[in-house]
Amino acid sequence: MDLEECVQITDGTLIQLSIHCPRLQVLSLSHCELITDDGIRHLGSGPCAHDRLEVIELDNCPLITDASLEHLKSCHSLDRIELYDCQQITRAGIKRLRVSCVG
């Protein structure tokens, strides 16, 4: 699902996606500047997260932090995360996610 540059996307939208889109495999949220860690938390705990979600693009989402990466650890099928220009994401957060995915 391509929601890139849909500037009105909020955490509420992600809550609805997590409930009503259990077969979601690819999600582009790049430049959706209103989403926060709370929205990613709901997405990461939704039905699609555990077995289906393979790609999530979060480029230029300025409000997400390393907490979002923690919420995505439950996405066991996740193959790619794009985080370009997410200034609150740290290298340490990325490293923790990589370790949990490999281990």
VMD Tcl script that builds the backbone (N, CA, C; Angstrom):
set m [mol new atoms 309]
animate dup $m
set s [atomselect $m all]
$s set {name element resname resid chain x y z} {
  {N N MET 1 A 0.856 -1.169 0.000}
  {CA C MET 1 A 0.000 0.000 0.000}
  {C C MET 1 A 0.901 1.231 0.000}
  {N N ASP 2 A 0.699 2.084 -0.944}
  {CA C ASP 2 A 1.533 3.275 -1.096}
  {C C ASP 2 A 0.805 4.500 -0.564}
  {N N LEU 3 A 1.222 4.965 0.599}
  {CA C LEU 3 A 0.661 6.171 1.202}
  {C C LEU 3 A 1.706 7.280 1.271}
  {N N GLU 4 A 2.777 7.119 0.503}
  {CA C GLU 4 A 3.853 8.102 0.492}
  {C C GLU 4 A 3.317 9.491 0.174}
  {N N GLU 5 A 3.771 10.454 0.956}
  {CA C GLU 5 A 3.426 11.869 0.800}
  {C C GLU 5 A 1.945 12.160 1.036}
  {N N CYS 6 A 1.238 11.256 1.674}
  {CA C CYS 6 A -0.139 11.542 2.091}
  {C C CYS 6 A -0.023 12.252 3.437}
  {N N VAL 7 A -0.009 13.563 3.376}
  {CA C VAL 7 A 0.356 14.352 4.546}
  {C C VAL 7 A -0.681 14.321 5.662}
  {N N GLN 8 A -1.850 13.803 5.404}
  {CA C GLN 8 A -2.879 13.723 6.438}
  {C C GLN 8 A -2.900 12.382 7.178}
  {N N ILE 9 A -1.980 11.494 6.837}
  {CA C ILE 9 A -1.901 10.200 7.520}
  {C C ILE 9 A -1.451 10.429 8.959}
  {N N THR 10 A -2.181 9.846 9.899}
  {CA C THR 10 A -1.870 10.001 11.322}
  {C C THR 10 A -1.765 8.625 11.976}
  {N N ASP 11 A -1.484 8.639 13.270}
  {CA C ASP 11 A -1.465 7.389 14.029}
  {C C ASP 11 A -2.822 6.694 13.962}
  {N N GLY 12 A -3.890 7.473 13.920}
  {CA C GLY 12 A -5.229 6.895 13.792}
  {C C GLY 12 A -5.379 6.074 12.522}
  {N N THR 13 A -4.770 6.550 11.449}
  {CA C THR 13 A -4.784 5.804 10.190}
  {C C THR 13 A -4.071 4.470 10.362}
  {N N LEU 14 A -2.937 4.497 11.044}
  {CA C LEU 14 A -2.166 3.263 11.247}
  {C C LEU 14 A -2.922 2.282 12.135}
  {N N ILE 15 A -3.661 2.796 13.098}
  {CA C ILE 15 A -4.490 1.921 13.939}
  {C C ILE 15 A -5.518 1.214 13.066}
  {N N GLN 16 A -6.172 1.952 12.174}
  {CA C GLN 16 A -7.169 1.358 11.284}
  {C C GLN 16 A -6.536 0.341 10.332}
  {N N LEU 17 A -5.368 0.659 9.809}
  {CA C LEU 17 A -4.666 -0.289 8.933}
  {C C LEU 17 A -4.339 -1.572 9.686}
  {N N SER 18 A -3.891 -1.435 10.927}
  {CA C SER 18 A -3.508 -2.621 11.703}
  {C C SER 18 A -4.714 -3.519 11.973}
  {N N ILE 19 A -5.887 -2.938 12.062}
  {CA C ILE 19 A -7.103 -3.710 12.339}
  {C C ILE 19 A -7.706 -4.284 11.056}
  {N N HIS 20 A -7.776 -3.469 10.009}
  {CA C HIS 20 A -8.562 -3.829 8.826}
  {C C HIS 20 A -7.755 -4.341 7.631}
  {N N CYS 21 A -6.435 -4.362 7.739}
  {CA C CYS 21 A -5.610 -4.835 6.617}
  {C C CYS 21 A -4.680 -5.958 7.077}
  {N N PRO 22 A -5.226 -7.112 7.450}
  {CA C PRO 22 A -4.389 -8.182 7.994}
  {C C PRO 22 A -3.453 -8.827 6.987}
  {N N ARG 23 A -3.645 -8.574 5.700}
  {CA C ARG 23 A -2.782 -9.184 4.687}
  {C C ARG 23 A -1.756 -8.201 4.109}
  {N N LEU 24 A -1.606 -7.092 4.766}
  {CA C LEU 24 A -0.684 -6.049 4.307}
  {C C LEU 24 A 0.753 -6.580 4.279}
  {N N GLN 25 A 1.406 -6.456 3.126}
  {CA C GLN 25 A 2.778 -6.943 2.983}
  {C C GLN 25 A 3.778 -5.808 2.795}
  {N N VAL 26 A 3.391 -4.775 2.069}
  {CA C VAL 26 A 4.280 -3.655 1.777}
  {C C VAL 26 A 3.544 -2.373 2.145}
  {N N LEU 27 A 4.213 -1.506 2.892}
  {CA C LEU 27 A 3.591 -0.259 3.303}
  {C C LEU 27 A 4.598 0.876 3.180}
  {N N SER 28 A 4.247 1.866 2.360}
  {CA C SER 28 A 5.088 3.052 2.208}
  {C C SER 28 A 4.432 4.217 2.933}
  {N N LEU 29 A 5.122 4.709 3.953}
  {CA C LEU 29 A 4.661 5.850 4.735}
  {C C LEU 29 A 5.645 7.009 4.647}
  {N N SER 30 A 6.534 6.963 3.674}
  {CA C SER 30 A 7.544 8.012 3.535}
  {C C SER 30 A 6.880 9.373 3.379}
  {N N HIS 31 A 7.435 10.347 4.073}
  {CA C HIS 31 A 6.960 11.739 4.058}
  {C C HIS 31 A 5.592 11.903 4.713}
  {N N CYS 32 A 5.172 10.941 5.502}
  {CA C CYS 32 A 3.948 11.074 6.306}
  {C C CYS 32 A 4.407 11.627 7.652}
  {N N GLU 33 A 4.477 12.908 7.725}
  {CA C GLU 33 A 5.186 13.566 8.818}
  {C C GLU 33 A 4.409 13.646 10.126}
  {N N LEU 34 A 3.192 13.144 10.172}
  {CA C LEU 34 A 2.402 13.199 11.396}
  {C C LEU 34 A 2.419 11.895 12.198}
  {N N ILE 35 A 2.954 10.828 11.617}
  {CA C ILE 35 A 2.957 9.561 12.347}
  {C C ILE 35 A 4.037 9.564 13.418}
  {N N THR 36 A 3.736 8.849 14.506}
  {CA C THR 36 A 4.647 8.792 15.643}
  {C C THR 36 A 4.907 7.338 16.026}
  {N N ASP 37 A 5.689 7.175 17.068}
  {CA C ASP 37 A 5.983 5.837 17.589}
  {C C ASP 37 A 4.713 5.096 17.981}
  {N N ASP 38 A 3.705 5.814 18.455}
  {CA C ASP 38 A 2.468 5.183 18.870}
  {C C ASP 38 A 1.764 4.511 17.689}
  {N N GLY 39 A 1.750 5.167 16.549}
  {CA C GLY 39 A 1.158 4.559 15.359}
  {C C GLY 39 A 1.913 3.321 14.913}
  {N N ILE 40 A 3.222 3.383 14.960}
  {CA C ILE 40 A 4.046 2.222 14.594}
  {C C ILE 40 A 3.837 1.090 15.601}
  {N N ARG 41 A 3.620 1.450 16.866}
  {CA C ARG 41 A 3.354 0.430 17.898}
  {C C ARG 41 A 2.093 -0.352 17.534}
  {N N HIS 42 A 1.042 0.340 17.135}
  {CA C HIS 42 A -0.200 -0.345 16.751}
  {C C HIS 42 A 0.013 -1.204 15.507}
  {N N LEU 43 A 0.733 -0.679 14.559}
  {CA C LEU 43 A 1.018 -1.442 13.347}
  {C C LEU 43 A 1.818 -2.702 13.678}
  {N N GLY 44 A 2.805 -2.548 14.544}
  {CA C GLY 44 A 3.653 -3.676 14.930}
  {C C GLY 44 A 2.940 -4.738 15.742}
  {N N SER 45 A 1.806 -4.387 16.342}
  {CA C SER 45 A 1.064 -5.365 17.127}
  {C C SER 45 A -0.174 -5.885 16.387}
  {N N GLY 46 A -0.375 -5.424 15.158}
  {CA C GLY 46 A -1.530 -5.856 14.368}
  {C C GLY 46 A -1.316 -7.223 13.738}
  {N N PRO 47 A -2.383 -7.796 13.184}
  {CA C PRO 47 A -2.307 -9.137 12.598}
  {C C PRO 47 A -1.319 -9.258 11.444}
  {N N CYS 48 A -1.145 -8.210 10.658}
  {CA C CYS 48 A -0.232 -8.304 9.511}
  {C C CYS 48 A 1.228 -8.343 9.954}
  {N N ALA 49 A 1.502 -7.786 11.110}
  {CA C ALA 49 A 2.889 -7.607 11.529}
  {C C ALA 49 A 3.627 -8.923 11.726}
  {N N HIS 50 A 2.990 -9.863 12.352}
  {CA C HIS 50 A 3.708 -11.065 12.755}
  {C C HIS 50 A 4.120 -11.952 11.590}
  {N N ASP 51 A 3.278 -12.084 10.589}
  {CA C ASP 51 A 3.566 -13.046 9.524}
  {C C ASP 51 A 3.588 -12.472 8.118}
  {N N ARG 52 A 3.116 -11.261 7.921}
  {CA C ARG 52 A 2.929 -10.779 6.554}
  {C C ARG 52 A 3.795 -9.593 6.162}
  {N N LEU 53 A 3.904 -8.599 7.020}
  {CA C LEU 53 A 4.560 -7.350 6.637}
  {C C LEU 53 A 6.027 -7.595 6.292}
  {N N GLU 54 A 6.383 -7.319 5.030}
  {CA C GLU 54 A 7.739 -7.573 4.543}
  {C C GLU 54 A 8.540 -6.296 4.350}
  {N N VAL 55 A 7.877 -5.203 3.987}
  {CA C VAL 55 A 8.554 -3.942 3.682}
  {C C VAL 55 A 7.795 -2.796 4.333}
  {N N ILE 56 A 8.528 -1.927 5.013}
  {CA C ILE 56 A 7.935 -0.687 5.520}
  {C C ILE 56 A 8.901 0.448 5.216}
  {N N GLU 57 A 8.386 1.454 4.556}
  {CA C GLU 57 A 9.189 2.615 4.176}
  {C C GLU 57 A 8.777 3.795 5.047}
  {N N LEU 58 A 9.725 4.306 5.801}
  {CA C LEU 58 A 9.467 5.388 6.746}
  {C C LEU 58 A 10.376 6.588 6.489}
  {N N ASP 59 A 10.881 6.716 5.277}
  {CA C ASP 59 A 11.771 7.832 4.955}
  {C C ASP 59 A 11.118 9.161 5.305}
  {N N ASN 60 A 11.897 10.029 5.922}
  {CA C ASN 60 A 11.466 11.390 6.237}
  {C C ASN 60 A 10.174 11.420 7.063}
  {N N CYS 61 A 10.152 10.610 8.107}
  {CA C CYS 61 A 9.077 10.648 9.111}
  {C C CYS 61 A 9.726 11.198 10.384}
  {N N PRO 62 A 9.666 12.497 10.581}
  {CA C PRO 62 A 10.491 13.150 11.601}
  {C C PRO 62 A 10.116 12.851 13.049}
  {N N LEU 63 A 8.940 12.291 13.297}
  {CA C LEU 63 A 8.510 12.084 14.680}
  {C C LEU 63 A 8.790 10.680 15.201}
  {N N ILE 64 A 9.232 9.781 14.333}
  {CA C ILE 64 A 9.513 8.433 14.824}
  {C C ILE 64 A 10.911 8.375 15.417}
  {N N THR 65 A 11.047 7.516 16.424}
  {CA C THR 65 A 12.311 7.381 17.149}
  {C C THR 65 A 12.706 5.903 17.189}
  {N N ASP 66 A 13.740 5.624 17.944}
  {CA C ASP 66 A 14.163 4.231 18.122}
  {C C ASP 66 A 13.055 3.364 18.710}
  {N N ALA 67 A 12.120 3.969 19.411}
  {CA C ALA 67 A 10.989 3.204 19.969}
  {C C ALA 67 A 10.213 2.510 18.849}
  {N N SER 68 A 10.099 3.149 17.690}
  {CA C SER 68 A 9.409 2.519 16.559}
  {C C SER 68 A 10.117 1.252 16.128}
  {N N LEU 69 A 11.435 1.276 16.158}
  {CA C LEU 69 A 12.190 0.082 15.778}
  {C C LEU 69 A 11.927 -1.050 16.759}
  {N N GLU 70 A 11.790 -0.710 18.031}
  {CA C GLU 70 A 11.463 -1.723 19.037}
  {C C GLU 70 A 10.098 -2.347 18.734}
  {N N HIS 71 A 9.147 -1.530 18.316}
  {CA C HIS 71 A 7.804 -2.031 18.005}
  {C C HIS 71 A 7.803 -2.919 16.766}
  {N N LEU 72 A 8.758 -2.719 15.875}
  {CA C LEU 72 A 8.816 -3.508 14.638}
  {C C LEU 72 A 9.530 -4.844 14.828}
  {N N LYS 73 A 10.095 -5.085 15.990}
  {CA C LYS 73 A 10.771 -6.358 16.248}
  {C C LYS 73 A 9.821 -7.544 16.145}
  {N N SER 74 A 8.535 -7.316 16.348}
  {CA C SER 74 A 7.559 -8.407 16.280}
  {C C SER 74 A 7.194 -8.771 14.841}
  {N N CYS 75 A 7.676 -8.010 13.883}
  {CA C CYS 75 A 7.385 -8.261 12.465}
  {C C CYS 75 A 8.394 -9.263 11.918}
  {N N HIS 76 A 8.089 -10.531 12.095}
  {CA C HIS 76 A 9.049 -11.585 11.782}
  {C C HIS 76 A 9.330 -11.752 10.296}
  {N N SER 77 A 8.456 -11.282 9.433}
  {CA C SER 77 A 8.673 -11.403 7.988}
  {C C SER 77 A 9.323 -10.165 7.394}
  {N N LEU 78 A 9.590 -9.177 8.229}
  {CA C LEU 78 A 10.134 -7.913 7.736}
  {C C LEU 78 A 11.500 -8.127 7.092}
  {N N ASP 79 A 11.585 -7.728 5.840}
  {CA C ASP 79 A 12.808 -7.909 5.065}
  {C C ASP 79 A 13.516 -6.582 4.818}
  {N N ARG 80 A 12.745 -5.488 4.780}
  {CA C ARG 80 A 13.347 -4.183 4.481}
  {C C ARG 80 A 12.620 -3.078 5.225}
  {N N ILE 81 A 13.415 -2.192 5.835}
  {CA C ILE 81 A 12.906 -0.979 6.466}
  {C C ILE 81 A 13.697 0.178 5.884}
  {N N GLU 82 A 13.008 1.179 5.394}
  {CA C GLU 82 A 13.685 2.367 4.881}
  {C C GLU 82 A 13.511 3.490 5.894}
  {N N LEU 83 A 14.633 4.100 6.271}
  {CA C LEU 83 A 14.640 5.103 7.336}
  {C C LEU 83 A 15.407 6.361 6.953}
  {N N TYR 84 A 15.566 6.620 5.674}
  {CA C TYR 84 A 16.334 7.779 5.235}
  {C C TYR 84 A 15.754 9.071 5.818}
  {N N ASP 85 A 16.610 9.887 6.359}
  {CA C ASP 85 A 16.273 11.196 6.908}
  {C C ASP 85 A 15.285 11.131 8.078}
  {N N CYS 86 A 15.335 10.036 8.829}
  {CA C CYS 86 A 14.591 9.938 10.094}
  {C C CYS 86 A 15.583 10.344 11.174}
  {N N GLN 87 A 15.593 11.587 11.507}
  {CA C GLN 87 A 16.670 12.143 12.311}
  {C C GLN 87 A 16.660 11.715 13.771}
  {N N GLN 88 A 15.553 11.153 14.246}
  {CA C GLN 88 A 15.526 10.679 15.626}
  {C C GLN 88 A 15.834 9.187 15.754}
  {N N ILE 89 A 16.104 8.543 14.630}
  {CA C ILE 89 A 16.535 7.147 14.639}
  {C C ILE 89 A 18.057 7.145 14.777}
  {N N THR 90 A 18.555 6.371 15.727}
  {CA C THR 90 A 19.999 6.339 15.963}
  {C C THR 90 A 20.618 5.055 15.410}
  {N N ARG 91 A 21.912 5.082 15.275}
  {CA C ARG 91 A 22.632 3.871 14.852}
  {C C ARG 91 A 22.464 2.763 15.878}
  {N N ALA 92 A 22.434 3.142 17.148}
  {CA C ALA 92 A 22.249 2.142 18.210}
  {C C ALA 92 A 20.888 1.461 18.071}
  {N N GLY 93 A 19.854 2.220 17.741}
  {CA C GLY 93 A 18.524 1.648 17.545}
  {C C GLY 93 A 18.490 0.681 16.377}
  {N N ILE 94 A 19.147 1.052 15.297}
  {CA C ILE 94 A 19.225 0.171 14.124}
  {C C ILE 94 A 19.987 -1.098 14.467}
  {N N LYS 95 A 21.071 -0.948 15.211}
  {CA C LYS 95 A 21.876 -2.109 15.593}
  {C C LYS 95 A 21.061 -3.073 16.458}
  {N N ARG 96 A 20.281 -2.547 17.400}
  {CA C ARG 96 A 19.439 -3.412 18.248}
  {C C ARG 96 A 18.419 -4.171 17.405}
  {N N LEU 97 A 17.847 -3.504 16.417}
  {CA C LEU 97 A 16.879 -4.179 15.546}
  {C C LEU 97 A 17.561 -5.262 14.727}
  {N N ARG 98 A 18.718 -4.970 14.205}
  {CA C ARG 98 A 19.439 -5.968 13.397}
  {C C ARG 98 A 19.781 -7.199 14.228}
  {N N VAL 99 A 20.231 -6.974 15.447}
  {CA C VAL 99 A 20.592 -8.090 16.325}
  {C C VAL 99 A 19.369 -8.947 16.616}
  {N N SER 100 A 18.220 -8.328 16.851}
  {CA C SER 100 A 17.022 -9.100 17.163}
  {C C SER 100 A 16.516 -9.869 15.946}
  {N N CYS 101 A 16.751 -9.333 14.745}
  {CA C CYS 101 A 16.306 -10.006 13.519}
  {C C CYS 101 A 17.200 -11.195 13.189}
  {N N VAL 102 A 18.477 -11.083 13.502}
  {CA C VAL 102 A 19.415 -12.153 13.201}
  {C C VAL 102 A 19.333 -13.253 14.261}
  {N N GLY 103 A 19.129 -12.832 15.499}
  {CA C GLY 103 A 19.171 -13.764 16.623}
  {C C GLY 103 A 17.970 -14.547 16.849}
}
mol reanalyze $m
mol bondsrecalc $m
mol representation Tube
mol addrep $m
